[in-house]
């Protein structure tokens, strides 16, 4: 449904989505790269 709605899915590193993976980021294509970037920032 996400891709049919012009959304984007990946793992937390921005790699391809896999049903066997442990992580999933789903968003629209406008903010997807920024979401992946935030998820990969070192925690303070």
mmCIF entry with sequence, helices, sheets and N, C-alpha, C, O atoms, coordinates in Angstrom:
data_MODEL
# 
_entry.id   MODEL 
# 
_entity.id                         1 
_entity.type                       polymer 
_entity.pdbx_number_of_molecules   1 
# 
_entity_poly.entity_id                      1 
_entity_poly.type                           'polypeptide(L)' 
_entity_poly.nstd_linkage                   no 
_entity_poly.nstd_monomer                   no 
_entity_poly.pdbx_seq_one_letter_code       
;(UNK)(UNK)(UNK)(UNK)(UNK)(UNK)(UNK)(UNK)(UNK)(UNK)(UNK)(UNK)(UNK)(UNK)(UNK)(UNK)
(UNK)(UNK)(UNK)(UNK)(UNK)(UNK)(UNK)(UNK)(UNK)(UNK)(UNK)(UNK)(UNK)(UNK)(UNK)(UNK)
(UNK)(UNK)(UNK)(UNK)(UNK)(UNK)(UNK)(UNK)(UNK)(UNK)(UNK)(UNK)
;
_entity_poly.pdbx_seq_one_letter_code_can   XXXXXXXXXXXXXXXXXXXXXXXXXXXXXXXXXXXXXXXXXXXX 
_entity_poly.pdbx_strand_id                 A 
# 
loop_
_entity_poly_seq.entity_id 
_entity_poly_seq.num 
_entity_poly_seq.mon_id 
_entity_poly_seq.hetero 
1 1  UNK n 
1 2  UNK n 
1 3  UNK n 
1 4  UNK n 
1 5  UNK n 
1 6  UNK n 
1 7  UNK n 
1 8  UNK n 
1 9  UNK n 
1 10 UNK n 
1 11 UNK n 
1 12 UNK n 
1 13 UNK n 
1 14 UNK n 
1 15 UNK n 
1 16 UNK n 
1 17 UNK n 
1 18 UNK n 
1 19 UNK n 
1 20 UNK n 
1 21 UNK n 
1 22 UNK n 
1 23 UNK n 
1 24 UNK n 
1 25 UNK n 
1 26 UNK n 
1 27 UNK n 
1 28 UNK n 
1 29 UNK n 
1 30 UNK n 
1 31 UNK n 
1 32 UNK n 
1 33 UNK n 
1 34 UNK n 
1 35 UNK n 
1 36 UNK n 
1 37 UNK n 
1 38 UNK n 
1 39 UNK n 
1 40 UNK n 
1 41 UNK n 
1 42 UNK n 
1 43 UNK n 
1 44 UNK n 
# 
_struct_asym.id          A 
_struct_asym.entity_id   1 
# 
_struct_conf.conf_type_id            HELX_P 
_struct_conf.id                      HELX_P1 
_struct_conf.pdbx_PDB_helix_id       AA1 
_struct_conf.beg_label_comp_id       UNK 
_struct_conf.beg_label_asym_id       A 
_struct_conf.beg_label_seq_id        32 
_struct_conf.pdbx_beg_PDB_ins_code   ? 
_struct_conf.end_label_comp_id       UNK 
_struct_conf.end_label_asym_id       A 
_struct_conf.end_label_seq_id        39 
_struct_conf.pdbx_end_PDB_ins_code   ? 
_struct_conf.beg_auth_comp_id        UNK 
_struct_conf.beg_auth_asym_id        A 
_struct_conf.beg_auth_seq_id         32 
_struct_conf.end_auth_comp_id        UNK 
_struct_conf.end_auth_asym_id        A 
_struct_conf.end_auth_seq_id         39 
_struct_conf.pdbx_PDB_helix_class    1 
_struct_conf.details                 ? 
_struct_conf.pdbx_PDB_helix_length   8 
# 
_struct_conf_type.id          HELX_P 
_struct_conf_type.criteria    ? 
_struct_conf_type.reference   ? 
# 
_struct_sheet.id               AA1 
_struct_sheet.type             ? 
_struct_sheet.number_strands   2 
_struct_sheet.details          ? 
# 
_struct_sheet_order.sheet_id     AA1 
_struct_sheet_order.range_id_1   1 
_struct_sheet_order.range_id_2   2 
_struct_sheet_order.offset       ? 
_struct_sheet_order.sense        anti-parallel 
# 
loop_
_struct_sheet_range.sheet_id 
_struct_sheet_range.id 
_struct_sheet_range.beg_label_comp_id 
_struct_sheet_range.beg_label_asym_id 
_struct_sheet_range.beg_label_seq_id 
_struct_sheet_range.pdbx_beg_PDB_ins_code 
_struct_sheet_range.end_label_comp_id 
_struct_sheet_range.end_label_asym_id 
_struct_sheet_range.end_label_seq_id 
_struct_sheet_range.pdbx_end_PDB_ins_code 
_struct_sheet_range.beg_auth_comp_id 
_struct_sheet_range.beg_auth_asym_id 
_struct_sheet_range.beg_auth_seq_id 
_struct_sheet_range.end_auth_comp_id 
_struct_sheet_range.end_auth_asym_id 
_struct_sheet_range.end_auth_seq_id 
AA1 1 UNK A 7  ? UNK A 10 ? UNK A 7  UNK A 10 
AA1 2 UNK A 25 ? UNK A 28 ? UNK A 25 UNK A 28 
# 
loop_
_atom_site.group_PDB 
_atom_site.id 
_atom_site.type_symbol 
_atom_site.label_atom_id 
_atom_site.label_alt_id 
_atom_site.label_comp_id 
_atom_site.label_asym_id 
_atom_site.label_entity_id 
_atom_site.label_seq_id 
_atom_site.pdbx_PDB_ins_code 
_atom_site.Cartn_x 
_atom_site.Cartn_y 
_atom_site.Cartn_z 
_atom_site.occupancy 
_atom_site.B_iso_or_equiv 
_atom_site.pdbx_formal_charge 
_atom_site.auth_seq_id 
_atom_site.auth_comp_id 
_atom_site.auth_asym_id 
_atom_site.auth_atom_id 
_atom_site.pdbx_PDB_model_num 
ATOM 1   N N  . UNK A 1 1  ? 0.821  -1.182  0.000  1.00 0.00 ? 1  UNK A N  1 
ATOM 2   C CA . UNK A 1 1  ? 0.000  0.000   0.000  1.00 0.00 ? 1  UNK A CA 1 
ATOM 3   C C  . UNK A 1 1  ? 0.870  1.254   0.000  1.00 0.00 ? 1  UNK A C  1 
ATOM 4   O O  . UNK A 1 1  ? 0.529  2.259   -0.623 1.00 0.00 ? 1  UNK A O  1 
ATOM 5   N N  . UNK A 1 2  ? 1.982  1.182   0.696  1.00 0.00 ? 2  UNK A N  1 
ATOM 6   C CA . UNK A 1 2  ? 2.861  2.365   0.769  1.00 0.00 ? 2  UNK A CA 1 
ATOM 7   C C  . UNK A 1 2  ? 3.356  2.737   -0.623 1.00 0.00 ? 2  UNK A C  1 
ATOM 8   O O  . UNK A 1 2  ? 3.247  3.894   -1.030 1.00 0.00 ? 2  UNK A O  1 
ATOM 9   N N  . UNK A 1 3  ? 3.892  1.778   -1.350 1.00 0.00 ? 3  UNK A N  1 
ATOM 10  C CA . UNK A 1 3  ? 4.417  2.103   -2.674 1.00 0.00 ? 3  UNK A CA 1 
ATOM 11  C C  . UNK A 1 3  ? 3.304  2.481   -3.654 1.00 0.00 ? 3  UNK A C  1 
ATOM 12  O O  . UNK A 1 3  ? 3.518  3.312   -4.536 1.00 0.00 ? 3  UNK A O  1 
ATOM 13  N N  . UNK A 1 4  ? 2.141  1.892   -3.512 1.00 0.00 ? 4  UNK A N  1 
ATOM 14  C CA . UNK A 1 4  ? 1.010  2.263   -4.364 1.00 0.00 ? 4  UNK A CA 1 
ATOM 15  C C  . UNK A 1 4  ? 0.573  3.701   -4.121 1.00 0.00 ? 4  UNK A C  1 
ATOM 16  O O  . UNK A 1 4  ? 0.038  4.352   -5.018 1.00 0.00 ? 4  UNK A O  1 
ATOM 17  N N  . UNK A 1 5  ? 0.800  4.193   -2.916 1.00 0.00 ? 5  UNK A N  1 
ATOM 18  C CA . UNK A 1 5  ? 0.452  5.573   -2.577 1.00 0.00 ? 5  UNK A CA 1 
ATOM 19  C C  . UNK A 1 5  ? 1.631  6.515   -2.821 1.00 0.00 ? 5  UNK A C  1 
ATOM 20  O O  . UNK A 1 5  ? 1.659  7.628   -2.297 1.00 0.00 ? 5  UNK A O  1 
ATOM 21  N N  . UNK A 1 6  ? 2.607  6.067   -3.620 1.00 0.00 ? 6  UNK A N  1 
ATOM 22  C CA . UNK A 1 6  ? 3.796  6.849   -3.958 1.00 0.00 ? 6  UNK A CA 1 
ATOM 23  C C  . UNK A 1 6  ? 4.691  7.070   -2.742 1.00 0.00 ? 6  UNK A C  1 
ATOM 24  O O  . UNK A 1 6  ? 5.414  8.063   -2.668 1.00 0.00 ? 6  UNK A O  1 
ATOM 25  N N  . UNK A 1 7  ? 4.638  6.139   -1.793 1.00 0.00 ? 7  UNK A N  1 
ATOM 26  C CA . UNK A 1 7  ? 5.501  6.208   -0.625 1.00 0.00 ? 7  UNK A CA 1 
ATOM 27  C C  . UNK A 1 7  ? 6.805  5.478   -0.865 1.00 0.00 ? 7  UNK A C  1 
ATOM 28  O O  . UNK A 1 7  ? 7.042  4.931   -1.942 1.00 0.00 ? 7  UNK A O  1 
ATOM 29  N N  . UNK A 1 8  ? 7.642  5.479   0.151  1.00 0.00 ? 8  UNK A N  1 
ATOM 30  C CA . UNK A 1 8  ? 8.963  4.870   0.049  1.00 0.00 ? 8  UNK A CA 1 
ATOM 31  C C  . UNK A 1 8  ? 9.199  4.009   1.275  1.00 0.00 ? 8  UNK A C  1 
ATOM 32  O O  . UNK A 1 8  ? 8.817  4.386   2.382  1.00 0.00 ? 8  UNK A O  1 
ATOM 33  N N  . UNK A 1 9  ? 9.826  2.857   1.089  1.00 0.00 ? 9  UNK A N  1 
ATOM 34  C CA . UNK A 1 9  ? 10.129 1.949   2.203  1.00 0.00 ? 9  UNK A CA 1 
ATOM 35  C C  . UNK A 1 9  ? 11.588 1.527   2.118  1.00 0.00 ? 9  UNK A C  1 
ATOM 36  O O  . UNK A 1 9  ? 12.117 1.282   1.034  1.00 0.00 ? 9  UNK A O  1 
ATOM 37  N N  . UNK A 1 10 ? 12.236 1.445   3.291  1.00 0.00 ? 10 UNK A N  1 
ATOM 38  C CA . UNK A 1 10 ? 13.618 0.984   3.349  1.00 0.00 ? 10 UNK A CA 1 
ATOM 39  C C  . UNK A 1 10 ? 13.910 0.479   4.751  1.00 0.00 ? 10 UNK A C  1 
ATOM 40  O O  . UNK A 1 10 ? 13.053 0.523   5.633  1.00 0.00 ? 10 UNK A O  1 
ATOM 41  N N  . UNK A 1 11 ? 15.150 -0.009  4.947  1.00 0.00 ? 11 UNK A N  1 
ATOM 42  C CA . UNK A 1 11 ? 15.577 -0.303  6.302  1.00 0.00 ? 11 UNK A CA 1 
ATOM 43  C C  . UNK A 1 11 ? 16.123 0.994   6.916  1.00 0.00 ? 11 UNK A C  1 
ATOM 44  O O  . UNK A 1 11 ? 16.099 2.037   6.262  1.00 0.00 ? 11 UNK A O  1 
ATOM 45  N N  . UNK A 1 12 ? 16.607 0.945   8.143  1.00 0.00 ? 12 UNK A N  1 
ATOM 46  C CA . UNK A 1 12 ? 17.043 2.156   8.837  1.00 0.00 ? 12 UNK A CA 1 
ATOM 47  C C  . UNK A 1 12 ? 18.290 2.774   8.207  1.00 0.00 ? 12 UNK A C  1 
ATOM 48  O O  . UNK A 1 12 ? 18.574 3.950   8.436  1.00 0.00 ? 12 UNK A O  1 
ATOM 49  N N  . UNK A 1 13 ? 19.028 2.012   7.428  1.00 0.00 ? 13 UNK A N  1 
ATOM 50  C CA . UNK A 1 13 ? 20.228 2.533   6.759  1.00 0.00 ? 13 UNK A CA 1 
ATOM 51  C C  . UNK A 1 13 ? 19.921 3.067   5.367  1.00 0.00 ? 13 UNK A C  1 
ATOM 52  O O  . UNK A 1 13 ? 20.816 3.573   4.690  1.00 0.00 ? 13 UNK A O  1 
ATOM 53  N N  . UNK A 1 14 ? 18.662 2.963   4.928  1.00 0.00 ? 14 UNK A N  1 
ATOM 54  C CA . UNK A 1 14 ? 18.282 3.421   3.598  1.00 0.00 ? 14 UNK A CA 1 
ATOM 55  C C  . UNK A 1 14 ? 18.388 2.339   2.546  1.00 0.00 ? 14 UNK A C  1 
ATOM 56  O O  . UNK A 1 14 ? 18.173 2.594   1.361  1.00 0.00 ? 14 UNK A O  1 
ATOM 57  N N  . UNK A 1 15 ? 18.721 1.122   2.976  1.00 0.00 ? 15 UNK A N  1 
ATOM 58  C CA . UNK A 1 15 ? 18.820 -0.001  2.046  1.00 0.00 ? 15 UNK A CA 1 
ATOM 59  C C  . UNK A 1 15 ? 17.451 -0.519  1.671  1.00 0.00 ? 15 UNK A C  1 
ATOM 60  O O  . UNK A 1 15 ? 16.439 -0.070  2.210  1.00 0.00 ? 15 UNK A O  1 
ATOM 61  N N  . UNK A 1 16 ? 17.415 -1.454  0.755  1.00 0.00 ? 16 UNK A N  1 
ATOM 62  C CA . UNK A 1 16 ? 16.131 -1.985  0.303  1.00 0.00 ? 16 UNK A CA 1 
ATOM 63  C C  . UNK A 1 16 ? 15.341 -2.649  1.434  1.00 0.00 ? 16 UNK A C  1 
ATOM 64  O O  . UNK A 1 16 ? 15.917 -3.289  2.314  1.00 0.00 ? 16 UNK A O  1 
ATOM 65  N N  . UNK A 1 17 ? 14.051 -2.492  1.397  1.00 0.00 ? 17 UNK A N  1 
ATOM 66  C CA . UNK A 1 17 ? 13.154 -3.129  2.359  1.00 0.00 ? 17 UNK A CA 1 
ATOM 67  C C  . UNK A 1 17 ? 13.125 -4.624  2.112  1.00 0.00 ? 17 UNK A C  1 
ATOM 68  O O  . UNK A 1 17 ? 13.100 -5.071  0.965  1.00 0.00 ? 17 UNK A O  1 
ATOM 69  N N  . UNK A 1 18 ? 13.128 -5.395  3.186  1.00 0.00 ? 18 UNK A N  1 
ATOM 70  C CA . UNK A 1 18 ? 13.004 -6.850  3.091  1.00 0.00 ? 18 UNK A CA 1 
ATOM 71  C C  . UNK A 1 18 ? 11.992 -7.317  4.133  1.00 0.00 ? 18 UNK A C  1 
ATOM 72  O O  . UNK A 1 18 ? 11.994 -6.834  5.266  1.00 0.00 ? 18 UNK A O  1 
ATOM 73  N N  . UNK A 1 19 ? 11.146 -8.237  3.760  1.00 0.00 ? 19 UNK A N  1 
ATOM 74  C CA . UNK A 1 19 ? 10.183 -8.772  4.730  1.00 0.00 ? 19 UNK A CA 1 
ATOM 75  C C  . UNK A 1 19 ? 10.890 -9.549  5.824  1.00 0.00 ? 19 UNK A C  1 
ATOM 76  O O  . UNK A 1 19 ? 10.293 -9.841  6.860  1.00 0.00 ? 19 UNK A O  1 
ATOM 77  N N  . UNK A 1 20 ? 12.161 -9.889  5.610  1.00 0.00 ? 20 UNK A N  1 
ATOM 78  C CA . UNK A 1 20 ? 12.932 -10.627 6.603  1.00 0.00 ? 20 UNK A CA 1 
ATOM 79  C C  . UNK A 1 20 ? 13.778 -9.707  7.485  1.00 0.00 ? 20 UNK A C  1 
ATOM 80  O O  . UNK A 1 20 ? 14.430 -10.171 8.420  1.00 0.00 ? 20 UNK A O  1 
ATOM 81  N N  . UNK A 1 21 ? 13.766 -8.413  7.191  1.00 0.00 ? 21 UNK A N  1 
ATOM 82  C CA . UNK A 1 21 ? 14.549 -7.458  7.973  1.00 0.00 ? 21 UNK A CA 1 
ATOM 83  C C  . UNK A 1 21 ? 13.888 -7.150  9.310  1.00 0.00 ? 21 UNK A C  1 
ATOM 84  O O  . UNK A 1 21 ? 12.716 -7.457  9.532  1.00 0.00 ? 21 UNK A O  1 
ATOM 85  N N  . UNK A 1 22 ? 14.661 -6.541  10.186 1.00 0.00 ? 22 UNK A N  1 
ATOM 86  C CA . UNK A 1 22 ? 14.151 -6.191  11.505 1.00 0.00 ? 22 UNK A CA 1 
ATOM 87  C C  . UNK A 1 22 ? 13.714 -4.734  11.604 1.00 0.00 ? 22 UNK A C  1 
ATOM 88  O O  . UNK A 1 22 ? 13.108 -4.331  12.598 1.00 0.00 ? 22 UNK A O  1 
ATOM 89  N N  . UNK A 1 23 ? 14.017 -3.951  10.586 1.00 0.00 ? 23 UNK A N  1 
ATOM 90  C CA . UNK A 1 23 ? 13.716 -2.521  10.623 1.00 0.00 ? 23 UNK A CA 1 
ATOM 91  C C  . UNK A 1 23 ? 12.937 -2.108  9.382  1.00 0.00 ? 23 UNK A C  1 
ATOM 92  O O  . UNK A 1 23 ? 13.093 -2.689  8.307  1.00 0.00 ? 23 UNK A O  1 
ATOM 93  N N  . UNK A 1 24 ? 12.093 -1.091  9.552  1.00 0.00 ? 24 UNK A N  1 
ATOM 94  C CA . UNK A 1 24 ? 11.308 -0.575  8.433  1.00 0.00 ? 24 UNK A CA 1 
ATOM 95  C C  . UNK A 1 24 ? 11.080 0.912   8.628  1.00 0.00 ? 24 UNK A C  1 
ATOM 96  O O  . UNK A 1 24 ? 10.653 1.361   9.692  1.00 0.00 ? 24 UNK A O  1 
ATOM 97  N N  . UNK A 1 25 ? 11.371 1.659   7.589  1.00 0.00 ? 25 UNK A N  1 
ATOM 98  C CA . UNK A 1 25 ? 11.030 3.081   7.532  1.00 0.00 ? 25 UNK A CA 1 
ATOM 99  C C  . UNK A 1 25 ? 10.079 3.226   6.359  1.00 0.00 ? 25 UNK A C  1 
ATOM 100 O O  . UNK A 1 25 ? 10.409 2.843   5.236  1.00 0.00 ? 25 UNK A O  1 
ATOM 101 N N  . UNK A 1 26 ? 8.907  3.774   6.612  1.00 0.00 ? 26 UNK A N  1 
ATOM 102 C CA . UNK A 1 26 ? 7.935  4.015   5.547  1.00 0.00 ? 26 UNK A CA 1 
ATOM 103 C C  . UNK A 1 26 ? 7.506  5.473   5.621  1.00 0.00 ? 26 UNK A C  1 
ATOM 104 O O  . UNK A 1 26 ? 7.099  5.953   6.679  1.00 0.00 ? 26 UNK A O  1 
ATOM 105 N N  . UNK A 1 27 ? 7.596  6.170   4.506  1.00 0.00 ? 27 UNK A N  1 
ATOM 106 C CA . UNK A 1 27 ? 7.245  7.595   4.482  1.00 0.00 ? 27 UNK A CA 1 
ATOM 107 C C  . UNK A 1 27 ? 6.957  8.006   3.045  1.00 0.00 ? 27 UNK A C  1 
ATOM 108 O O  . UNK A 1 27 ? 6.963  7.186   2.127  1.00 0.00 ? 27 UNK A O  1 
ATOM 109 N N  . UNK A 1 28 ? 6.708  9.288   2.880  1.00 0.00 ? 28 UNK A N  1 
ATOM 110 C CA . UNK A 1 28 ? 6.572  9.780   1.510  1.00 0.00 ? 28 UNK A CA 1 
ATOM 111 C C  . UNK A 1 28 ? 7.968  10.079  0.971  1.00 0.00 ? 28 UNK A C  1 
ATOM 112 O O  . UNK A 1 28 ? 8.924  10.188  1.738  1.00 0.00 ? 28 UNK A O  1 
ATOM 113 N N  . UNK A 1 29 ? 8.080  10.209  -0.321 1.00 0.00 ? 29 UNK A N  1 
ATOM 114 C CA . UNK A 1 29 ? 9.398  10.377  -0.929 1.00 0.00 ? 29 UNK A CA 1 
ATOM 115 C C  . UNK A 1 29 ? 10.014 11.742  -0.655 1.00 0.00 ? 29 UNK A C  1 
ATOM 116 O O  . UNK A 1 29 ? 11.204 11.935  -0.902 1.00 0.00 ? 29 UNK A O  1 
ATOM 117 N N  . UNK A 1 30 ? 9.241  12.685  -0.157 1.00 0.00 ? 30 UNK A N  1 
ATOM 118 C CA . UNK A 1 30 ? 9.757  14.021  0.130  1.00 0.00 ? 30 UNK A CA 1 
ATOM 119 C C  . UNK A 1 30 ? 10.646 14.046  1.368  1.00 0.00 ? 30 UNK A C  1 
ATOM 120 O O  . UNK A 1 30 ? 11.609 14.811  1.415  1.00 0.00 ? 30 UNK A O  1 
ATOM 121 N N  . UNK A 1 31 ? 10.342 13.226  2.367  1.00 0.00 ? 31 UNK A N  1 
ATOM 122 C CA . UNK A 1 31 ? 11.084 13.286  3.627  1.00 0.00 ? 31 UNK A CA 1 
ATOM 123 C C  . UNK A 1 31 ? 11.825 11.999  3.981  1.00 0.00 ? 31 UNK A C  1 
ATOM 124 O O  . UNK A 1 31 ? 12.438 11.915  5.045  1.00 0.00 ? 31 UNK A O  1 
ATOM 125 N N  . UNK A 1 32 ? 11.777 11.017  3.121  1.00 0.00 ? 32 UNK A N  1 
ATOM 126 C CA . UNK A 1 32 ? 12.336 9.708   3.463  1.00 0.00 ? 32 UNK A CA 1 
ATOM 127 C C  . UNK A 1 32 ? 13.831 9.776   3.796  1.00 0.00 ? 32 UNK A C  1 
ATOM 128 O O  . UNK A 1 32 ? 14.264 9.236   4.815  1.00 0.00 ? 32 UNK A O  1 
ATOM 129 N N  . UNK A 1 33 ? 14.604 10.424  2.958  1.00 0.00 ? 33 UNK A N  1 
ATOM 130 C CA . UNK A 1 33 ? 16.043 10.503  3.214  1.00 0.00 ? 33 UNK A CA 1 
ATOM 131 C C  . UNK A 1 33 ? 16.337 11.213  4.533  1.00 0.00 ? 33 UNK A C  1 
ATOM 132 O O  . UNK A 1 33 ? 17.255 10.818  5.252  1.00 0.00 ? 33 UNK A O  1 
ATOM 133 N N  . UNK A 1 34 ? 15.588 12.236  4.855  1.00 0.00 ? 34 UNK A N  1 
ATOM 134 C CA . UNK A 1 34 ? 15.781 12.943  6.119  1.00 0.00 ? 34 UNK A CA 1 
ATOM 135 C C  . UNK A 1 34 ? 15.441 12.049  7.307  1.00 0.00 ? 34 UNK A C  1 
ATOM 136 O O  . UNK A 1 34 ? 16.117 12.103  8.335  1.00 0.00 ? 34 UNK A O  1 
ATOM 137 N N  . UNK A 1 35 ? 14.398 11.226  7.176  1.00 0.00 ? 35 UNK A N  1 
ATOM 138 C CA . UNK A 1 35 ? 14.036 10.304  8.257  1.00 0.00 ? 35 UNK A CA 1 
ATOM 139 C C  . UNK A 1 35 ? 15.149 9.289   8.490  1.00 0.00 ? 35 UNK A C  1 
ATOM 140 O O  . UNK A 1 35 ? 15.491 8.999   9.636  1.00 0.00 ? 35 UNK A O  1 
ATOM 141 N N  . UNK A 1 36 ? 15.710 8.753   7.424  1.00 0.00 ? 36 UNK A N  1 
ATOM 142 C CA . UNK A 1 36 ? 16.814 7.799   7.549  1.00 0.00 ? 36 UNK A CA 1 
ATOM 143 C C  . UNK A 1 36 ? 18.016 8.477   8.202  1.00 0.00 ? 36 UNK A C  1 
ATOM 144 O O  . UNK A 1 36 ? 18.689 7.882   9.044  1.00 0.00 ? 36 UNK A O  1 
ATOM 145 N N  . UNK A 1 37 ? 18.277 9.704   7.817  1.00 0.00 ? 37 UNK A N  1 
ATOM 146 C CA . UNK A 1 37 ? 19.394 10.457  8.406  1.00 0.00 ? 37 UNK A CA 1 
ATOM 147 C C  . UNK A 1 37 ? 19.211 10.632  9.915  1.00 0.00 ? 37 UNK A C  1 
ATOM 148 O O  . UNK A 1 37 ? 20.155 10.440  10.682 1.00 0.00 ? 37 UNK A O  1 
ATOM 149 N N  . UNK A 1 38 ? 18.017 10.991  10.335 1.00 0.00 ? 38 UNK A N  1 
ATOM 150 C CA . UNK A 1 38 ? 17.741 11.166  11.764 1.00 0.00 ? 38 UNK A CA 1 
ATOM 151 C C  . UNK A 1 38 ? 17.911 9.847   12.509 1.00 0.00 ? 38 UNK A C  1 
ATOM 152 O O  . UNK A 1 38 ? 18.469 9.829   13.607 1.00 0.00 ? 38 UNK A O  1 
ATOM 153 N N  . UNK A 1 39 ? 17.447 8.758   11.939 1.00 0.00 ? 39 UNK A N  1 
ATOM 154 C CA . UNK A 1 39 ? 17.559 7.456   12.598 1.00 0.00 ? 39 UNK A CA 1 
ATOM 155 C C  . UNK A 1 39 ? 19.015 7.007   12.754 1.00 0.00 ? 39 UNK A C  1 
ATOM 156 O O  . UNK A 1 39 ? 19.318 6.177   13.612 1.00 0.00 ? 39 UNK A O  1 
ATOM 157 N N  . UNK A 1 40 ? 19.904 7.542   11.943 1.00 0.00 ? 40 UNK A N  1 
ATOM 158 C CA . UNK A 1 40 ? 21.294 7.129   11.991 1.00 0.00 ? 40 UNK A CA 1 
ATOM 159 C C  . UNK A 1 40 ? 22.198 8.110   12.722 1.00 0.00 ? 40 UNK A C  1 
ATOM 160 O O  . UNK A 1 40 ? 23.410 7.904   12.772 1.00 0.00 ? 40 UNK A O  1 
ATOM 161 N N  . UNK A 1 41 ? 21.639 9.164   13.286 1.00 0.00 ? 41 UNK A N  1 
ATOM 162 C CA . UNK A 1 41 ? 22.449 10.094  14.089 1.00 0.00 ? 41 UNK A CA 1 
ATOM 163 C C  . UNK A 1 41 ? 22.866 9.422   15.384 1.00 0.00 ? 41 UNK A C  1 
ATOM 164 O O  . UNK A 1 41 ? 22.092 8.667   15.974 1.00 0.00 ? 41 UNK A O  1 
ATOM 165 N N  . UNK A 1 42 ? 24.081 9.692   15.826 1.00 0.00 ? 42 UNK A N  1 
ATOM 166 C CA . UNK A 1 42 ? 24.496 9.149   17.120 1.00 0.00 ? 42 UNK A CA 1 
ATOM 167 C C  . UNK A 1 42 ? 23.631 9.724   18.242 1.00 0.00 ? 42 UNK A C  1 
ATOM 168 O O  . UNK A 1 42 ? 23.293 10.908  18.223 1.00 0.00 ? 42 UNK A O  1 
ATOM 169 N N  . UNK A 1 43 ? 23.279 8.903   19.199 1.00 0.00 ? 43 UNK A N  1 
ATOM 170 C CA . UNK A 1 43 ? 22.478 9.400   20.322 1.00 0.00 ? 43 UNK A CA 1 
ATOM 171 C C  . UNK A 1 43 ? 23.380 10.165  21.272 1.00 0.00 ? 43 UNK A C  1 
ATOM 172 O O  . UNK A 1 43 ? 24.564 9.868   21.424 1.00 0.00 ? 43 UNK A O  1 
ATOM 173 N N  . UNK A 1 44 ? 22.786 11.148  21.898 1.00 0.00 ? 44 UNK A N  1 
ATOM 174 C CA . UNK A 1 44 ? 23.531 12.023  22.808 1.00 0.00 ? 44 UNK A CA 1 
ATOM 175 C C  . UNK A 1 44 ? 23.425 11.521  24.234 1.00 0.00 ? 44 UNK A C  1 
ATOM 176 O O  . UNK A 1 44 ? 23.988 12.126  25.146 1.00 0.00 ? 44 UNK A O  1 
# 
